[in-house]
Amino acid sequence: PESHKDKPMLSPFLGAGIMFSRGHRIVRVPYDCCIPMIFDGEEFSMGVRAWTSGYDLYAPSKSFTYHPYNRKKRPPLFWENQDGGRS
């Protein structure tokens, strides 16, 4: 929106691909140990737990990251990489 041009916007959602914080956030709000290796739902879980722990969530005013979901061949998941994710 024009009212937030070049300023971060308070957001109800967390995007793990562009999540930045001070180091104490991961100590105070660690990943949920009861949902290991989750992909769908990780951001909602972390966002809700961070917000209820007193953290505000912000989104950039312009998009600068994305997921290319329409690739012809999807990249392997980290546990599917034969070289330990080095390629």
WONORPE-V424664 format. One record per run of one state. SS is the DSSP state (alpha for helix, beta for strand, coil for the rest). FROM is the first residue (numbers start at 1). TO is the last residue. If there is no record, write none. Layout:
ss=<SS/SS>
from=<FROM/FROM>
to=<TO/TO>
This chain:
ss=<coil/alpha/coil/beta/coil/alpha/coil/alpha/coil/alpha/coil/beta/coil/alpha/coil>
from=<1/2/5/9/11/16/19/24/29/42/53/58/60/78/81>
to=<1/4/8/10/15/18/23/28/41/52/57/59/77/80/87>
